[in-house]
Amino acid sequence: MLAAGAVWADERDDEIKKQTTPESTVEAGVGFVSGGNTRFGQYNGMTKERGYLLLDGQYVRRDDATGTWLGITGRNLGLEDRELRLEQSKQGDWGYFIDFSQTPRYSPYTAVTGLTGYDSTTQTVNGQAPTTLELKTERSALAAGVNKWISSRWDVNFSAREERKTGRRLFGRTGTDFLVDPIDYRTQLYEASVGYRGEQAQFTGGYYGTNFVNYNSRIDVIGGTGTGFSPIALPPANESHQAYLGGGYNFSQTTRGTYKFAYQHQTQSDNFIDVSTTGRSNLGGVIDTKFGQLGLSARPMAGLSLVADLKRENRDDKTPIVDYFNVSTTNTATGVNEPRSIHSTIGKLEGTYQLPAQFRVTAGFDFEEKKRNTSDVYIVSYREKTEERTMRVELRRSISETLNGSIGYAHSRRTGSDWQNTTTTTPGQLGSNLVQPFYLADRDRDKLKLTAGWTPLDQLDLQFRAEGSKDDYGGRTLGMQDGSARLFALDAAYRFAETWQVSAWLSRDDSKANLLSCSSAASNNNGDIGACPNTAASPIWSANLRNVGNAIGIGVKGKATAQLEVGAEFNLSSDRAEFRNGPAPAGVTPPPDVTYTRSVTKLSAKYALQKNTGVRLQYIHDRFSTNDWTWENWTYSDGTRILPNAQQRVDFLGASYYLNF
C-alpha cells in the first residue's frame, strides 16, 4: 500500500508539474508520397513522388521570478504550409507576438497549352509546342501584434499583417483563348483597439484597415481569336477603413444590453489601363457603410428568458455614375455604371420558457428587409425591396439523465415590392424576361428539425440530427418553381478498457431545385410561361437539379501497451450532381450527372522509447475519382486542354522521432 501511494504521489506531482511548467517538444522525420497528385497535396505541397521533411516543435518556458511566458511554435516547417510563431507575455500585464505562415494552393486541374509568357503580363497564344503547365498560387503572411493592460480594467491592442500572394491561376478571354492570371498581390491589414472591462459596462473600440495592391495591372495578349480584347485589366488596387465600438451593459443580474456601431469607408481609385472613350481615367469608387446593432437579454421571471436584437446596415455606393462607353441605342446597356447600394434591417425576438415535466419551449420571430438601388435599364427582372419573416418554435426535453431531444419548426415567407417585370432596352422598349433571380423571388419555406442525444451507458454516446425543408416559389410561371433539402447525421462514440475509444459517424444531404424556362419568348412578357413558343425548335424545358452527398467514417484509438499508442481511421465521401434537363431542342444533349468520390484511410502508431522520447509512424491511403465532364470534353479555340486528373491514388508513409523536454 505504501508503494502504491508513492507511485500515485509521483503521478500527481508529474501532472501538477505539467500544468505549471509545460513541456517543450521537437519532432523530426521524413515522409514519402507514392505518386504525383493535385488533390492530396493541394494545400500542403506534397504533390510530387518523393520524400519530404517532417519537422514540428514547440518551446514553452515560464520565468517563475517574473511570471513571464515565452513560446516558440513551429508547424510543418519542412512542408509548404509552414507556420512559425514567437510570443511572449506576462499575464495581466503585456504581451507580443510575431507570426509567419505560408499556404500553397495547387489547382486540381493541369493545363496542356502552347501559351508562352504565362508568368508575365505579355502572353502569346500558341507561342510554342503544347506543354504541361502547373497552376499554383502561394500565400505568405507576416504578422505582429502587441497588447498592454493599462490597469485591471483597461487594455490596448495593436496588430498588423501583410500577405503576399503570387502564382498562376486559370484565366481566359472572349474567343475562348486560354490565358493565365499572373497573380502578384499584396494585402495589408491593421487593427488597433482599446478595451474596458467593468462590473457593469464593457466595451471595445478601435480601427480596422485594409490595403490591397495588384502589381500586375493588365495582360497584353499576342495572337489568338479574341484579338479585339487586348489589353485586359486585372483586379485594381483598393483600400478600406473602419471605426467600430461595441460592448455591453449589465443593467442588473438578470438583464444585459449589447451594442455595436461601425462606420466603413471603402475606395477604389486605381487608374484604368486606358482612358475610356468618354474620358474617364478611373472609377473613383466610394462605398460608405454604416452599421448599428442593439440587443437585450433578460430573465424577467423564473423559468423565462427573453432575447431581442435589431441590426441596421446602410451600404451606400457613392461611386460617380458616368457614361463609360458610346453604345448603340438598340442595346440593353447604356454604358453607364450601376451602383450597388443595399440598406438592410434585421430583427429578432425570442423567448424561452421552462415548462413542467422538464419541457422547455423556445419561440421566435425573425425579420429581414433589404432595399436596393434601382436603374433605368434592366438586364433581368428586378425588384427594389424584399422582406422575409420567419416564425419558429422549438420544444426541448430532458427525458431522463441519459436521453434528451428536441423538435423545431420554422415557417418563412419572402415577399417584396412590385417587379420591374420586363427588362428594358435603352429606347424604353420591352425586352425578353426569362430570368428571375431566385434570391429576389417570392418564397415560402417550411423547415423541420429533430435532434436527440442518448447515453445508454457511461461508455457510449449517441447524437442524432435530422432536418428537412421545402421551398415554394410564387408570382411567376417562368423560373424557379420549388425546392427541398434533407439532412441526416448520426455520431457515436464508445469507450472501453479505459484507454480505448471507437467513434463512428454517417451523414446524408439531399438538395433539390426545379425550374421551368424556354429558349426564346415574346419580348413583351411578365414572366409568364405562356409567352414561350413551345415548339420543337424552342420547347418549354425543365431542369430538375439535385445534389446528393453521402459520408461515413469510423475510427479507433487507444493504448495497446504502456509504451504503444495506436489509431486507425477510415472516411468515405461521395457527392453527385444531377441536372436532368429536358426536353432539349433538337441537336442539344442534356448534361450528364457528375460524381465525386473520395476515401481516406489513416493508420498511426506512437511508441515511447523512454519517458520523454519516442517514434511516431503514420500511413495514409487517399483515393479520389470523378467523372466531371466540365473539362474532359472541352478544348479551347487555341487547342489548350485542361486535364481534370479524374483518378488519383496516393500512399503516404511518415516516420518521425520526438523529444519532450
N, C-alpha and C positions, 0 to 999 in steps of 0.2 A: 504493500500500500504506500509506503514511504517513497519507493522508487517511482511508482505511477504518479504520485503527487509531484515529484521533482520534474518528471517529463512534462506534465501538464503546465507546471510553472514556467518551464523553458519555452513551450509553445506560446503561452500567454505573453511572455516577455518579448518573444520574436514579433508577435502581432503588434504589440504596443510600439516596438521599435520601428516597424514598417510605417506606422501612422505618423510618428514624429520625425523619422529620418527615412524618407522614401528611398528605395533602391534606384540606382542608375543601372543602365543596361546597354550593351552593344551587341549587335548580331550581324555576322557577315557570312556570305556564302555565294553559291553560284546557282543559276537556273538555266535550263536548256529547253528551247522550243523546237518541236519536231519539224515544223514546216512553215512556209510563208503564209501570211494571212492578213486580212484587213479588218477583222472584227474582234478576235481575241485580244489583239494588242492595240485596238483602236485608240484607247485613252492612256496606255502605259508605254507604248513604243515597242513592245515585243512582237513585231510583225515579221521578223526575218528568222530563218532557220539558223540559229547559232546560240552561243552561251551569253548569259547576262549576269552582271554583278548584282548581288542582293546585299544591301547594306542599310541597316537601320540602327538608331541609337537614341538614348535619352540620358542626359546627365542632369541630376537634380541634387542640389545641396542647400542646406539651411545653416546660416550663421546664428547659433544659439545666443551669442552675446548681443547681437543687434536685431535678431528676428527677421533677417533679410533672406529671401529665397532667390536662388539662381537656377535657371533651367535652360538647357540647350537640347532641342529635339530635332532629329533628322529622320525622314521617312523616304524610302525608295531612292536613296541617294545614288544608286547605281543605274537607275532607270530614268526615262524621260519625264515621268510625272513625279518629280522630286520636290520635297519640301524641306526647308531648314528654318528654324525659329530660335531666336535668342530672347529671353525675357528675364527680367529681374524686378523684384518688388519687395516692399515692406508693407505687410498687411495693415490696412487702415491709414496708410501714410502716402506712399508714392509707388509708381511702377512705370516700366517702359518695355517696349518690345521692338524687335527688328525681324521681319519675316520675308523670306524669299520662297516663291513657288513657281513651278513650271508645269504646264499641261499641254500635251500634244493632242491633236485630233487627226487621225488618218481617215480619209474618206473611204467608205466601204466599196467605192467604185474605182476602177482603173481605166484610164483613157489610152486608147491606141490612136495616135494622131500624128499628122505631119506638121503641126504647128511649131514654129520657132519663135524665140523671144518670149517664151511663156513666163519668165521671171522678170520681165521688164515691161515698160509701158508702150513699147513698139513691138507688135506681134505680126508675124507673116503667116497667112493661111497657106498650107501646103508648101512650106519653105524647105521641107526635107522629106526623106522617105519615112513612112509611118514607123513610129517607135512607141514604146510603152512609157507612159508618164504617170508618176505617182502624185496624187493630190493630197496635200497635208498642210495643216496650219499648226502653229505653236504659239502659245500664250505664256509669257513670263511676267511675273509681277514682283515688285519690291515694295514693301510696306513698312511703316514705322509709326509708333504711337507712344504717347506719354499720358499718365494720369497722376493727379495730385489731390489729396484730401486736405483742403484748407483748414477745416475743422471737423468735428464729428458729424456735422450736418451738410457741409458744402464740399463739392468736389468739382474739378475741371478735367477735361479730356481733350486731347488733340490727336488726330491720326491723318496720315497721308499715304496714298498708294498710287503707284504708276505701273500701268500694264502696257506691254508691247506685244502686238500680235502680228506675226509675219507668216508668209507661206503662199500656197496656191489653192484657189477654190474654183470649182466648176462654174463656167460662165459661157456666154454666147451672145449672138445678136441676130436681129431680123435677117432673114435669108438663111437661117439655121447654120451659120458658121460657128464652129467650136472655138471658144476662146478661154483664157484663164484670167481670173481676177487676181492680180498680183498684190496680195494683201500686205500692207505695211502701215499698221495703225499704232497710235499712242493714245492712251486714255489715262487721265489724271483725276483722282478723286481726293477730296479734302473734307474733313469733318472736325468741327470744334463744338464743344458743349459745356454747359455749366449745369450742375445738378444740386438740388436741395432735398434733404430728407428730414422732415419734421414729423412730430407725432400726429398732427392733423393735416398738414399740407405737404405735398411732394410735387416737384416739377423738374423738368429738364428742358432747357432752351439751348438752341445752337444754330449752326450753319452747316449746310452740306452743299458742296460744289463739284461739278464735273467739267472736264475739258477734253474734247475729242479732236484729234488731228489725223488726217489721212495724208501720208507723204506722197501718195500717188493720186493725182487729181484726175487723170484721164488715161485712156488707152487709144493709141493710134494703130489702125489696122491696115495692113497692106494685102491686097488680093481678096479673094472670096466673092461670094454672090451678093452680100449686102454692102456693096461699095458706097452706097449713099449714106451709110451710117458710120462715119468715122470723122473726127474722134468721138469716143464715148466717155461720158462723165462718170466718175466714181463717187462714192459717198463723200459729201462735203464736211468740212470741219464745223463743229457746233459746241456750245457750252451751256451750262445751266447753273443757277444759283438759287438755293432755297434757305429760307429762315423759318425756324419752327419753334413752337413752345407747346409742351404737353405735360400733363400731370394729373393729380387727383387731390381731393379734399375729403377728409373724414368728418362729416357733419356730426356723427355720433357713432357708437359702436355697431349700429345696425344700418347706417346709411352712408353711402360714399358716392361722390361725384367724380367724373373724369372729364377731361377736355383735351383737345389738341387743335392747334391753329398753325397753318403754314402758308407761306407765300413763295411761289417759284417763278423765276424769270428765265426763259429759255430763248436763245438766239441762234440764228444761222445766217451769217453774213459773208461766208466764204465766196470768193469771186467765181463766177461761171467760167468754164473753159473757153467760152466765146461769148461775145456780146449778142443778145437776142436781136431779132430783126426789128424790134421796136425800141432798141437802145438800152435795154435793162442789163446791168452788169452783174447783179447779184440778187438773191431772193429778198434779202432784208427781213428774214423770218423772225417773228417775235411771237412767243406764246407766254401769256401770264396766267398762272393757275393759283386760285385761292381755295384753301381747304379749311373747313371747320367741323369739329365734332364735339358733341356734348353727350354725356352719358350719366345715368343714375342707377344705382343698385341699392335695394333696401329690403329689410325684413320687418315690415310693419307689425307683424304679429307672429306668434309661434306657429311654425309649420308653413308659413307663406313667405316667399321671396319674389321680388319684382325686379325687372331689368328694363330700362328704356334707353334708347340710343338714337341719335339723329346726326346724320352726316350731310354736308353740303360741299360740293366741289364745282367751281366755275372755271372751266378751261376756255380762256378767251384767246382765239387766234387773231392776233393783230397784224399779221403779215399784210403788206400792201397788196391790194387787188389791182393788178395791171394786166394789160394785153401783152403777151409774150410772142405770139405768132400771128402772122397775117394768114387767116384761113378762109376757105370758101364758105359763103353763107348757106350752102346746102348741107353742111356737115352738122353733126350733133355736138359740136365743140366751137368755142368762140376764141380760143387762145388765151382765155383769162384763167388764172389760177383760182382754185376754190379753197377757201379757208375751212378749217375743221374745229369749230367751236362746239363744246359739249358742256351743258350745265346739268349736273346730277344731284338728285336729292334721294337719300336712302334713310329709311327709318325702321326701327324695330321696337316692338313692345312685347314683353314676355313675362309670364308668371308661372311659378311652380308652387304647388300646394301638396302638403303631406296628408294623405287620406288614411282612414283606418285600414287595418289588416296589412300594413306595410306597403300600401299602394302610394305612388307619387305621380301626380299628373302635371304635365307642362303644356301650356297653351301659348301660342304666339301669333303675332301679326307682323308681316314684313311689307314694306312699301318701297318701290323704286320708280323714280321718274327721271327721264332723260330728254332734254331739249337740244336739238341740233340746229345749226345754221342751215338756211335754205339757199338755193341757187336758181338762177333764171333758166339754166339748161340742165336737163337730167339725162343721164345715160341709162339708168334703171329706175324702177318705181321707187318712190321715196315718201317718207312721212317725217314731219318736223318733230313730233313728240310721241314717246311711248311711255306707258305706265304699266307696272306689274305689281299685283297684290297677291300676297300669299297668306293663307290661313293654315296653321299647323297645330297638331296636338299629339302628345306622346304620353303613354301610360307605362310606368316602370314599377316593377315589384321585385322585392327580395322574397322569393317563395320559401326559401329555407336558408340555412347557413351555407349550403353548398350550391344553391341554384338561384339565379336571378335572370330576369329578362325584361324586354321592353317591346312595345309595338307603337309605331308612329305613322301618322297620315298627314299629308300636306296637299293642299289644292292651290294652284297658282293660275292667275288669269292675266294675260298681257293684252292690252288694247292700246289705242293711240289716236292721234289726230287723223283727219281725212288724208287719204292717199293722194299724192301727186300722181294720179292713176296712169298717166301716159307720159312717156318720155317726150321731150320737146326738142325740136331742131331749132337752129338759130333764126330762121324766118318766123318762128312761132307755130310751125306746123306740128301735128302729132306724129310721134314715131312709134316703132314697134315696142311692145310692152310685155315681153315674155319672161322677164326676170324680176322676181320679187325677193329682196334679201330676207332670208328666213329669220334673221335676228331682229327684224322690224315687224314681222307678221303677227297678226292676232294668234294667240295660242292659249289653249287650256292644258294644264299639266296636272296629273294626279300621281302622287308618289306614295308608296307604302314601304315601310322599313321594319324589319324584325331583327332583334339581337337576343342572344342568350349566352349565359356563362354558367358552366357546370363543373363543379369539383367533387365528383363522387367519392374520390379517395384523396388522402393527403398528397399522394404522389402524382395524381392525374388532374390535368386542367384541360377543359374543352371550351372553345369560343366559336360561336356561330353567328353569321351575319347574312341577311338576305334583303335585297332591295329591288323594287320594281317601279317603273314609271311609264306613263302613257301620255303622249302628246297628240293633240288635235289642233290643226291649223284651219282657220276660217277666213272668210272675207273674199277669197278668190278661188276660182276653179283651176287656175294655172299655177304651177309651182308646188311647194311642199304641201302635202296632204296630211300626213300623220307620221308618228314615230314612237319608238318604245325603247326601253333599256332594262336589262335584267342583270343582277349581280348576286352571286352566291359565293360564300367563303367559309371555310372551316379550318380552324387551327387546333392542334392538340399537342400536349407535352406530357411526358411521363418520366418520372424519376424513380430509379430503383437502385438497390445496393448502395445507397448513399452517395456514390461517386459517379453514377451513370445517368444519362438523360437521353431520351429519344423524343424527337419532335417531328411533326408532320403537318402539312397544310395542303389545301387544294382550293382552287377558285375557278369561277367561270363567269365571264361577262358577255352579254349578247345585246348589241345595239342595232336598231333598225330605223330606216327613214325611207318614206315612199313619196315620190313626186310625179307630177304629170307635166308634159310640155309638148312642143311640136317644133318642127324645123323652121316654119315660117307662119306668119299670121298677118291679118289685115293691120295696116299701120294704125288705124284708129280703133283701139280696143282698150278695155279697162281690166285686163287680166282674165277675161272670160275665155274658157276653152272653146266656146262656140266660134271664136274668131279663127280657129285653126282650120285649114282646108281639109285635113284628114283624108288625104289621097294616098295612093301607093307611093308616090314620089315624096310626099310630105305628110306622113301619118302622125296621129297623136301617139306619143310613146311614153312609157313609164320607166322609171328607174327605181327598183326595189333594192336599196342599198342596205348592206348588212355587214357588221364586223363582229366576229366571234373570237374570243380569247379563252384558252384553257391553260391552266398551270397547275403543277403538282410538285411537291417537294418532300423529302424525308431526310432526316439527319440523326446521327448518334454520336455522342462523345462521352468520354469517361476515362478513368484511370485503370489500366489493365494490371499494373503493378505499382508499387510505391514510387518507382522511377519513371514509368512509362505512361504517357497520356496519348490517347488515340482519338481520331474523329473521322467520320465519313458523312458525305452529303451528296444528294442527287436532286437536281432540279430539271424539270422539263416544261417548256412553254411552247404553245402553238397559237398563231394568230391567222385568221382567214378573213380576207376582204372579198365580199360578193357585190357585184354590180347589177346583174340581172336586168339589163336594159332590153326593151322590146315593145312593139315590133320595130325593127330598124328599117330605114329606107333601103331600096334596092342597092346592092353593092356595098353596104355597110355591115361590118361584122361586130356584134356586141362584144365588149371586153370580157375576157375570161376572169375567173377568180384568181386571187393572189394569196399565197400562203407563206408564212414564215415559221420555221420550226427550229428550236434550239434546245440542246440538252447539255448539262454541265455536271460532271462527276468530280468530286473532290475527296482526296484521302490525305490525312495528315497524321503525323506522329511526332511526339516530343519526348526525348529521353534525357533524364538528368544523369550526367556523369558524376557530378558532385553536387553539393548543396547549392552552389551558385553557378555551375556551368552545365552545358548540355548541348545536344544536337537536335535539329528540327528537320523533318522531311515533309515534302508536300508534292502531291501528284494531282494534276488537273487534266481531264479529258473533256474537250469542248467540241461539239459538233453543231454545225449550222447548215440549213438548207432553205432555199426559196425557189419558187417558180415565177418570180416577178418578171412580167413581160415588158415592164415600162421601158427598160433599156435593151433587153435581149433582142428585140426586133427593130431597133431604131438605129439609123445611120444618118449622121449629119450630111449636109449637102457637100461638104468638103471631104467626105469619106471617113471622118472620125467615127470610131465606135467606142461605146462605154461598156466595159465588162462588169457585170453585176457581181461576179465572184460568188455564184449561186450555191456552190457546195464547198464547205470548208471543214476540215477535221484537224484539230491541233492537240498535241500532247505536250504538257509542261511538267518537268521534273526539277524540283529545287531542293538543295541541301544547304544547311547553314549551321554555324556554331554560335552559341550565345554565352555571354558572361554577365552576371549580375554582380554589382559591387556597391 
